[in-house]
Amino acid sequence: GEPVWRTPDPAAPDTSQAGTLRFDFESVNPWSRVYPVPEKAPDGQPLAATATLSADQAVSGRQAVKLEVDLPPGGPPNWLIKLFSIHLEACSRPVRTVRFQLYGDGSGTRVALRLRDADGESFNGPAVSLDWQGWRQVTWDLAETPPRVPPTARGNGRQDVPPLEVILDISPAIGAAGGRFVLYADDLELVLEEP
């Protein structure tokens, strides 16, 4: 299953205005929780996985989130890394649009966007393939591309908030040989539905 812990300090967005939450990754890292699948290496050791603020790359300002995961040899041919946001208590209304910057490394790694509401119900968005080099904005307009809501034992098919989590489901283009996987993201913006 997926982690269900609560972040002790939900952390307010870096900047916000009526109906929009913005994180510029200068002082707050909204994407700080990493959940690799499988969680452990073939030898039973937990995987080394972090998502921290880094000055290695940035679109605006000095920092972005840097996801680093060491994928050991002998693992599955298809890893899945889930990068969870903090619990966004400030999402008082359902999300209408998600925008963020993603650094492409040309690897073909697949990154899918997902929202998880207060009931734990998932709303699956579009996926992109990192087939470009450098920074690119990724936008999900939920009116243009309605979320896919998988049938679950719970949930009612609508976003129940707060809180909300924004999740990146990442399928690195690294096979059973293993290796270090690195991904950068910056400038997360959530536009909420009108009241």
N, C-alpha and C positions, 0 to 999 in steps of 0.2 A: 504494500500500500504506500501511499504518499504521506509525507510528514504532516502532522496536524498540530505541531506546537505553536504557541503564540510567542511572538517576539516581545520581550519585556517592554521595550520602548518603541512604540509604533513610529516615532519620528515623523515630524511634519514635513511636507514638501519644502524644497528650497525656496520656491516661489509659487504663489498661487493667486488666482483672481477668481471671481465668481464663475463657477462652472468649469474651471481648468486647474489641474494639478501639474506642476512642472518640477522635475528633478534634473539638476545640471551636473550632479556627481562631484561637486566641489567640496561639500561638507557632509552630505548624506548619500549613502549607497543604498538605493532601494532594492537592488538585486544582490542580496548577500547570502542567500541560503542555497546550497548546492546539494542535490540528491542524485548521485549516479546510480544507474541500474545496469548490472548488479552493483550492490554496495561494496562488495569485497572482491579482492583479487582471487585467483584460483588457489593461492596458498592460505586463504582465509583472512588475510590482512585487509583492514579498511583501505579504501582508495584515498590517495592524497588529492584533495579537491578543495580549492579556495576560490572565493569571488570577492576581491578587495579593490579599493580605489587605487589607481595607478597613474603615474605620469608618463608611462610609456607611449600612450596614444591618447588623443583627445580631439574632439571636434570644436567645442567651445570651452573656454577656460583652460585649466591645466590638467584635469584628470578625467578618467573614464573608469568604468568597472572592467577589471581584468579577471576573466574566468580561466583558471588553470587546473587541469586534471591530468594526473599521470595514469595512463591506461596500460596495465601490465601486459606482457606477452602471455599468450595462452588463454586470453579471455574470449568472450563471445565475438562472432564476426560483426555483430551490430550492437554497439554500445548505445545507451540512451542517457543523456545528462539533462536533468531537470533543474533549471535555475529559477528559484522562487523569489518573488519580491517579499518585502516585509508586508505585514497585514495593514492594508491601507484604510485606516479608520476614517480618513478624510473623504473617502468615496461615499458620500452620503446619497448619491443617486447613481443609477446604472451608467456604465461607460458607453459613450457613443462612438468615440474615435480614440485609437491608440497610435502614437507616433514615437519613434525612437531612431537613433542612429546606430548602425551596425557596421562593423569593420569586416570587409570581405577579404579573404586570403586566397581566393581562387581554388579552394580545395574541393568544392562541391558539397561541403557539409550542409545538411538540411536543418533548418531552424523553423519551428512552428510556434505560433503565438497562441496562448490560451489564457482565459480568465477563469478564476475560481471564486465563487461567491461565498457568502457567510454560511450557507448550508453545505458547502463542499461540492456543489454542482459545477461541472466544467462546461465552458463555452469555447469550443475549438475554432480557431481562426485560420487564416491562410498560412502557408509555409513558403519559405524562400530557400533557394539554394545558393550558397556562398560561391557563386561563379564569377564574382567581380573582385577587383583589387581596390582597397581603400575604403573610405567611408561612404555610406549610402543611407538615405532615410527610408525606413520601412513604415508604412501607414496601413492601418486596418480601420476602415470605415464600416461599422457594423450594419449601417443601413444599406450600403452598397453590397457588402459581402456578409450576409447574416451568418451568425455562428452556427456550427454544427453542435448539437447538444446530444451526446450519446445517451442511450437509455440507461438509466441508473435506478437503483432502489430508492433513492431520495431525490428531492428537487422537484421543481414545478415548471421548468423550462424558461424561467425569467430570472434576471439577476437580482438576487436579494442582497442588499448592502445596507450598512457597512458590516464588516470590512470586506475588502476585495483583495485578491492576489493576482498579479500579472506574472505569468509563467512562460519561460522559453523552454520548449522541448527540443533538445539538440541531439542530432544523430551524427556524430563525428565521422568523417571519412577516414577512419582508422580501423583497420581490421584486427584479426587475431594476433598480428605481430606486435601490437601495442605501440605506445609512443606518448609524447606529451601533447595535449590539446590545449590551445589558447584561443580565447574569443574576447573581443572588446565590444562594449556597448556604451552609448552616451545619450544624454538629452532625452530622457523619457518624459512624454507628455500625455496626459489623459484628459480628454474632453468629456464632460458629463452631460447626460441628457438634460434638457430644459426642465425646470420644475413644473 
